[in-house]
Amino acid sequence: MKISFRYLLIISMMTTLLQGYSQEITIGQIAPDIIGYSPNGEEFKLSSLRGKLVLVDFWSSWCSPCRKENPILAEVYKNYKDACFTNGNGFAIFSVSLDLKRDNWVNAIADDKLAWPYHVSDLKGWRSEVAKAYSVNAIPMNFLVDSSGVVVAKNLRGSELNNALRKYRKWSFFSNTDCKN
């Protein structure tokens, strides 16, 4: 009886710890804030982008599917960065790299022509606190966050990402650069 009680107690404690460690991010939830550093040491906060539609993108230089997706992200960024949306003005990509080596990360940003400014990494790979906070267990993985910081979609690829952005886009006969809510 004692052994089974101890066994149950240990299992219960481990389950509780694991649940607190990795709660899946769900649609409708406020995105956990991310504070990270760019390759040149500049601090970026996800929360500073409130008011924009933001794609939080988890990737790495060694991830072949990520690298194949990067040209699509570069094109999407170019097409939507100044667009007006129903719940915010502009589109940003907040890239979180799971690289371990700075040079690999920096070279991949340059090679893939990732023109947006928000690139962060703690260079801890899968041990990244940000990856843990977002329950990232595979890459590429992304979260579309609205202007209020709410996750509105997950794991959008290619045409799915374009369709989601079109859904939130505010259409007007006037210029995209003159956004007014």
C-alpha positions in Angstrom: 0.0 0.0 0.0 2.8 2.4 0.9 4.6 1.8 -2.4 1.5 2.4 -4.5 0.7 5.6 -2.5 4.3 6.9 -3.1 4.1 6.0 -6.8 0.8 7.8 -7.2 2.1 10.9 -5.3 5.2 11.0 -7.6 3.1 10.6 -10.8 0.7 13.3 -9.5 3.6 15.7 -8.8 5.2 15.1 -12.2 2.0 15.6 -14.0 1.4 18.9 -12.2 5.0 20.1 -13.0 4.7 19.2 -16.7 1.3 20.9 -17.0 2.7 24.1 -15.6 5.8 23.8 -17.8 4.1 23.6 -21.2 0.6 24.9 -21.7 -0.4 25.0 -25.3 -1.1 28.4 -26.7 -4.7 28.5 -28.0 -6.6 30.7 -30.4 -8.3 33.5 -28.4 -5.6 33.6 -25.8 -3.4 36.6 -25.2 0.1 35.9 -26.7 2.8 35.7 -24.0 5.1 38.7 -24.3 8.5 38.0 -25.8 11.5 40.0 -24.9 14.5 39.1 -26.9 17.7 40.4 -28.5 18.6 41.0 -32.1 21.9 39.8 -33.6 23.4 43.3 -32.8 22.1 43.2 -29.2 19.0 45.5 -29.6 16.1 44.5 -27.3 12.8 43.9 -29.0 9.4 43.3 -27.2 6.5 41.6 -28.9 4.2 43.9 -26.8 5.7 47.0 -28.5 4.0 45.9 -31.7 0.5 46.2 -30.3 -1.7 48.0 -32.9 -0.3 45.8 -35.7 -1.1 42.4 -36.9 2.0 40.3 -36.0 3.2 36.9 -37.1 5.3 35.3 -34.4 7.5 32.9 -36.3 9.6 30.2 -34.7 12.4 28.9 -37.0 16.1 28.0 -37.2 18.9 28.2 -39.8 19.3 24.4 -39.7 15.6 23.7 -40.3 15.1 22.9 -44.0 11.3 23.4 -44.0 11.8 26.8 -42.2 14.3 27.9 -44.9 11.8 26.8 -47.6 9.1 28.9 -46.0 11.3 32.0 -45.6 10.9 33.3 -49.2 7.2 33.1 -48.8 7.4 35.1 -45.5 9.6 37.6 -47.2 7.1 38.1 -49.9 4.1 38.3 -47.5 6.0 40.9 -45.4 6.7 43.0 -48.5 3.1 42.9 -49.6 1.4 43.5 -46.2 3.8 45.5 -44.0 2.0 48.8 -44.7 -1.5 47.4 -45.2 -4.6 48.5 -43.2 -6.3 45.8 -41.2 -9.8 45.8 -39.6 -8.2 45.7 -36.2 -4.8 47.3 -36.7 -2.5 49.2 -39.0 0.4 47.4 -40.6 1.8 43.9 -40.4 5.0 42.8 -38.7 6.9 39.5 -38.4 8.6 38.8 -35.1 11.1 36.0 -35.8 12.3 33.8 -32.9 15.3 31.7 -33.9 16.1 28.4 -32.2 19.7 28.5 -33.3 22.6 27.8 -31.1 25.2 29.7 -33.1 25.0 33.4 -33.8 26.8 33.2 -37.1 24.5 30.6 -38.5 21.5 32.7 -37.5 22.8 35.9 -38.9 23.9 34.3 -42.2 20.4 32.7 -42.6 18.7 36.1 -42.1 21.0 37.6 -44.8 20.9 34.6 -47.2 17.1 34.4 -47.0 16.6 38.2 -47.3 14.5 38.5 -44.2 14.0 42.3 -44.4 11.9 42.8 -41.2 13.7 44.2 -38.2 12.3 41.9 -35.5 14.7 39.0 -35.2 15.5 37.6 -31.7 17.2 34.6 -30.3 18.7 33.6 -26.9 20.9 31.0 -28.8 19.6 28.2 -26.5 17.9 26.1 -29.2 15.2 24.0 -27.9 16.0 25.2 -24.3 14.8 28.7 -25.2 12.5 30.1 -22.6 10.4 31.7 -25.4 10.0 28.3 -27.1 8.9 26.8 -23.8 6.4 29.6 -23.2 4.8 29.0 -26.6 5.0 25.2 -26.3 7.1 24.9 -29.4 7.9 21.3 -30.1 8.5 21.5 -33.8 9.5 24.1 -36.3 8.5 25.9 -38.4 5.7 27.1 -36.1 3.9 30.4 -36.0 1.1 32.4 -34.3 -0.8 35.2 -35.9 -1.5 37.9 -33.2 -4.0 40.7 -33.7 -3.5 44.3 -32.7 -4.8 43.6 -29.2 -2.2 40.8 -28.6 -4.7 38.0 -29.1 -3.7 34.8 -31.0 -6.1 34.6 -33.9 -4.5 31.7 -35.9 -1.7 29.2 -35.7 0.7 27.4 -38.1 -0.2 29.3 -41.2 1.8 28.3 -44.3 1.9 29.7 -47.8 -1.6 30.4 -49.1 -3.1 29.9 -45.7 -1.1 32.9 -44.4 -2.1 35.0 -47.4 -5.8 34.1 -46.9 -5.7 34.9 -43.2 -4.1 38.3 -43.9 -6.7 39.0 -46.7 -9.4 38.2 -44.2 -8.3 40.8 -41.8 -7.3 43.4 -44.4 -9.4 46.6 -44.6 -10.1 47.4 -48.2 -10.3 51.0 -49.4 -10.0 53.0 -52.6 -7.4 55.0 -50.9 -3.7 54.3 -50.3 -2.7 51.6 -47.9 -0.4 54.1 -46.1 -3.4 56.2 -45.0 -4.8 53.8 -42.4 -7.6 55.0 -40.2 -9.7 52.9 -37.9 
